[in-house]
């Protein structure tokens, strides 16, 4: 009887602990990883590192000096191959970071090619390889699927034009830094999370002292809720034509200001005279290319020409482009390929055709096209992000409703800069004295079409 009581007293807490860990593994993966996954993985990594590197082909033959010292001083007849030297091992809330010093004869591409084998060898969810400096790489292991429930890192990046938009597969934040990548092309079919990406981007930009300009030719259904934070908004192709002309005029005025102060960039100007940065958000770029009449073709050519000019020249003037669309191909018309060439950053969600994937990332990272086409339809928000450096990664945006994004814009409406050149396109907010919001227009008349 005593044995049964002892077994009950010991077994019941153990069963409860096991059940709690099982629940945490599913519902709170960060907790499970910190308590169980990280210690187990560190021990497994330490005990199997040399053998794993040897099996994966990540070792090199030792130098003659090393072989001589092993045979003469250490008195060992066998000389083991040399793996990358472990410089640092650091645990995180999502995985494990290992810094390696590559021996002569290995290059980062060799480690990248073996990342899938390393993942299985150490029992982690994924292994991403990042080059930190010449001769050094960092293995960024994730212990669980961070895309299942996206939680952005608490540390926010610093910078006048940096916005954390999504979470990378290695657990780090995907940051949209307009000073490094001034123009971008986000693509994605319906129900793929492209709108969620835009909401996170707009909500992040709304907190910065920048001017937001919306071009939404779907009658403003996407950008209209953000009107309190917009410095200008166009909801038809006719209004977009006039707004793009105004933006080009603003760009030329800023060039005159730069010339007067003998500088080449707005960020070199004194802060008291520096104009506010402008981010132009185009919701559906295909609407700007579609034409039905000869007059529409003339307007289309003007708009595309102005967009290309902004892409080529506007970065120095502090004007940046975010051109979104469901698809993008040369069949959109004249100027499509020239415009794409100016959009350095690429974010491609699941698309309906291979051509859009190739137009999105095929020219900067051909191996990423297969990854784009393999994005599952049941996980909206997953995308492939890359730039002309050739690097790319999978990302997923956190859930943010349109109401939440609109609330952020309303809360930061006081940051909206007043740009005289865009005053004719400034949204008129609903009357707060009891007027029906549906009966109040959110746009001033367009002088170009009046």
SULDA-V418736 format. One record per residue. RES is the residue in three letters. PSI is psi as a letter, one per 20 degrees, with the letter a starting at -180 (NA if undefined). D_CENTER is the distance of its C-alpha to the mean C-alpha in Angstrom with 2 decimals. Layout:
BEGIN
res->{RES:RES}
psi->{PSI:PSI}
d_center->{D_CENTER:D_CENTER}
END
This chain:
BEGIN
res->{UNK:UNK:UNK:UNK:UNK:UNK:UNK:UNK:UNK:UNK:UNK:UNK:UNK:UNK:UNK:UNK:UNK:UNK:UNK:UNK:UNK:UNK:UNK:UNK:UNK:UNK:UNK:UNK:UNK:UNK:UNK:UNK:UNK:UNK:UNK:UNK:UNK:UNK:UNK:UNK:UNK:UNK:UNK:UNK:UNK:UNK:UNK:UNK:UNK:UNK:UNK:UNK:UNK:UNK:UNK:UNK:UNK:UNK:UNK:UNK:UNK:UNK:UNK:UNK:UNK:UNK:UNK:UNK:UNK:UNK:UNK:UNK:UNK:UNK:UNK:UNK:UNK:UNK:UNK:UNK:UNK:UNK:UNK:UNK:UNK:UNK:UNK:UNK:UNK:UNK:UNK:UNK:UNK:UNK:UNK:UNK:UNK:UNK:UNK:UNK:UNK:UNK:UNK:UNK:UNK:UNK:UNK:UNK:UNK:UNK:UNK:UNK:UNK:UNK:UNK:UNK:UNK:UNK:UNK:UNK:UNK:UNK:UNK:UNK:UNK:UNK:UNK:UNK:UNK:UNK:UNK:UNK:UNK:UNK:UNK:UNK:UNK:UNK:UNK:UNK:UNK:UNK:UNK:UNK:UNK:UNK:UNK:UNK:UNK:UNK:UNK:UNK:UNK:UNK:UNK:UNK:UNK:UNK:UNK:UNK:UNK:UNK:UNK:UNK:UNK:UNK:UNK:UNK:UNK:UNK:UNK:UNK:UNK:UNK:UNK:UNK:UNK:UNK:UNK:UNK:UNK:UNK:UNK:UNK:UNK:UNK:UNK:UNK:UNK:UNK:UNK:UNK:UNK:UNK:UNK:UNK:UNK:UNK:UNK:UNK:UNK:UNK:UNK:UNK:UNK:UNK:UNK:UNK:UNK:UNK:UNK:UNK:UNK:UNK:UNK:UNK:UNK:UNK:UNK:UNK:UNK:UNK:UNK:UNK:UNK:UNK:UNK:UNK:UNK:UNK:UNK:UNK:UNK:UNK:UNK:UNK:UNK:UNK:UNK:UNK:UNK:UNK:UNK:UNK:UNK:UNK:UNK:UNK:UNK:UNK:UNK:UNK:UNK:UNK:UNK:UNK:UNK:UNK:UNK:UNK:UNK:UNK:UNK:UNK:UNK:UNK:UNK:UNK:UNK:UNK:UNK:UNK:UNK:UNK:UNK:UNK:UNK:UNK:UNK:UNK:UNK:UNK:UNK:UNK:UNK:UNK:UNK:UNK:UNK:UNK:UNK:UNK:UNK:UNK:UNK:UNK:UNK:UNK:UNK:UNK:UNK:UNK:UNK:UNK:UNK:UNK:UNK:UNK:UNK:UNK:UNK:UNK:UNK:UNK:UNK:UNK:UNK:UNK:UNK:UNK:UNK:UNK:UNK:UNK:UNK:UNK:UNK:UNK:UNK:UNK:UNK:UNK:UNK:UNK:UNK:UNK:UNK:UNK:UNK:UNK:UNK:UNK:UNK:UNK:UNK:UNK:UNK:UNK:UNK:UNK:UNK:UNK:UNK:UNK:UNK:UNK:UNK:UNK:UNK:UNK:UNK:UNK:UNK:UNK:UNK:UNK:UNK:UNK:UNK:UNK:UNK:UNK:UNK:UNK:UNK:UNK:UNK:UNK:UNK:UNK:UNK:UNK:UNK:UNK:UNK:UNK:UNK:UNK:UNK:UNK:UNK:UNK:UNK:UNK:UNK:UNK:UNK:UNK:UNK:UNK:UNK:UNK:UNK:UNK:UNK:UNK:UNK:UNK:UNK:UNK:UNK:UNK:UNK:UNK:UNK:UNK:UNK:UNK:UNK:UNK:UNK:UNK:UNK:UNK:UNK:UNK:UNK:UNK:UNK:UNK:UNK:UNK:UNK:UNK:UNK:UNK:UNK:UNK:UNK:UNK:UNK:UNK:UNK:UNK:UNK:UNK:UNK:UNK:UNK:UNK}
psi->{h:h:h:h:g:g:h:g:h:g:h:g:h:g:h:g:g:g:h:g:h:h:g:h:h:g:h:m:h:g:g:g:g:h:h:g:g:g:g:g:h:g:g:g:g:h:h:j:g:g:h:g:h:g:h:j:k:k:q:q:q:q:r:h:g:g:g:g:h:g:h:g:g:i:l:p:h:p:o:q:q:p:r:q:p:o:h:p:p:p:q:r:i:i:b:p:p:p:p:q:o:p:r:p:i:q:r:h:h:g:h:h:h:j:h:h:h:h:g:h:h:j:k:r:g:q:o:p:p:p:o:h:r:p:i:p:q:p:o:n:p:p:i:r:o:i:i:g:o:p:o:q:q:h:p:p:q:q:q:h:k:p:o:p:h:r:p:r:h:j:i:r:p:o:p:o:o:h:h:g:n:h:q:r:n:p:q:q:r:q:k:i:j:h:h:h:g:h:g:h:g:g:h:g:h:h:i:q:m:q:p:p:p:p:o:n:j:l:k:j:h:g:i:h:i:j:h:h:j:p:i:q:p:p:j:q:h:g:h:h:g:h:g:h:g:h:g:h:h:h:g:h:h:h:h:g:g:g:h:h:j:l:r:i:q:h:i:i:q:q:h:i:j:p:q:p:q:p:o:o:o:o:g:n:h:h:h:i:h:p:q:h:r:h:h:h:g:g:g:g:h:g:g:g:g:h:g:g:g:g:h:h:h:i:g:h:j:k:p:q:p:n:o:q:r:h:r:p:r:i:i:h:a:p:i:g:h:h:g:h:h:i:n:g:p:p:o:o:a:p:r:i:q:h:g:h:g:h:h:g:i:h:i:h:n:h:i:i:g:h:h:g:i:j:p:q:i:j:m:q:i:p:r:p:p:r:a:i:i:i:q:r:q:q:r:p:q:q:p:o:r:h:h:g:g:h:h:g:g:h:h:k:h:i:i:o:q:o:o:h:h:j:h:i:j:p:p:o:q:q:p:j:k:i:q:p:h:h:i:p:q:j:q:q:q:o:h:h:i:NA}
d_center->{62.85:61.50:59.29:57.83:57.18:55.49:53.31:52.37:51.56:49.39:47.83:46.80:44.49:43.05:42.40:40.78:38.55:37.57:36.88:34.78:32.69:32.31:31.20:28.71:27.26:26.41:25.89:24.76:23.17:22.21:25.90:27.15:25.02:26.23:29.84:30.30:27.45:26.77:30.52:31.25:28.43:29.48:33.06:32.26:30.19:33.04:35.77:34.33:32.29:34.93:35.96:32.44:31.67:35.03:34.59:31.12:32.61:30.84:34.12:36.31:40.01:41.21:42.70:46.49:46.78:44.84:46.92:50.10:49.31:48.51:51.79:54.07:52.80:51.08:53.72:51.32:52.19:48.79:45.84:42.45:39.45:36.98:33.46:30.58:31.56:29.67:28.96:27.11:26.31:24.33:23.62:20.74:20.42:18.36:19.90:21.58:20.76:23.36:23.83:26.08:28.30:28.85:32.51:33.86:33.41:29.96:26.66:23.04:23.01:25.87:24.01:20.94:23.47:25.02:22.00:23.02:26.57:25.62:23.72:26.93:29.20:27.76:26.97:23.33:20.60:18.51:18.74:16.04:17.52:16.24:18.61:19.32:22.26:24.97:26.68:24.35:21.63:19.99:20.05:17.40:19.08:18.06:21.21:20.18:17.71:15.00:13.67:17.12:16.66:13.32:14.21:11.97:13.60:16.31:15.92:13.97:13.03:15.73:15.78:17.01:13.86:11.00:9.13:7.42:5.64:5.39:7.37:7.55:10.89:12.60:12.34:10.35:7.67:4.08:5.48:5.93:9.35:11.63:14.39:12.84:11.07:13.23:12.76:10.29:11.23:9.59:12.28:13.77:17.30:18.89:18.17:14.94:12.69:11.65:13.64:12.10:8.63:10.86:12.82:10.33:9.38:13.16:14.21:12.38:13.80:17.10:17.71:17.69:20.74:19.31:20.72:18.88:20.35:20.03:21.29:21.78:24.68:24.94:27.27:24.55:23.95:20.21:20.40:23.94:23.20:21.21:24.29:25.31:22.31:22.38:24.44:24.99:24.59:25.85:26.46:28.56:28.55:31.52:29.79:26.66:29.11:30.63:27.41:26.04:29.44:29.25:25.86:27.39:30.41:28.40:26.73:30.24:31.60:28.98:29.96:33.54:32.58:30.92:34.04:36.35:34.80:34.47:30.76:27.98:25.01:24.89:23.65:27.00:28.95:30.64:28.73:31.58:31.38:27.69:26.44:23.49:20.14:19.43:16.24:17.35:15.69:17.23:17.10:18.94:19.62:22.27:24.48:24.91:26.19:28.60:32.24:35.55:38.09:38.88:38.02:34.55:34.08:35.03:32.55:29.79:30.63:30.56:27.16:25.56:27.39:26.17:22.50:23.02:24.84:22.12:19.61:22.20:23.56:21.77:19.42:22.54:23.63:20.56:19.48:15.96:15.01:12.43:14.32:13.68:16.05:17.30:18.40:18.89:21.89:24.75:26.96:25.43:27.86:28.63:25.85:22.93:22.51:23.10:20.42:17.82:18.88:17.87:14.25:12.68:8.95:8.69:6.90:9.99:11.16:14.78:17.10:20.89:21.88:21.28:21.59:18.43:16.49:18.38:17.85:14.07:13.65:17.34:18.09:15.47:15.32:18.23:18.01:14.67:16.64:18.53:15.57:14.38:18.01:18.33:15.81:18.35:19.24:19.96:16.45:14.61:10.96:10.29:8.51:8.27:5.71:8.10:10.24:14.00:14.47:14.61:12.17:9.75:8.66:8.64:6.42:8.13:8.21:11.43:14.44:15.27:18.30:19.17:21.99:19.95:17.63:20.92:22.48:19.96:20.62:24.34:24.40:22.94:24.95:27.00:24.18:24.35:25.77:28.80:28.51:31.96:30.93:28.81:31.35:32.69:29.42:28.79:28.63:31.84:31.27:33.71:36.92:36.88:40.68:40.90:40.12:38.59:34.87:35.33:38.14:36.30:34.28:30.89:31.31:33.92:35.84:34.31:36.82:35.94:37.09:39.71}
END
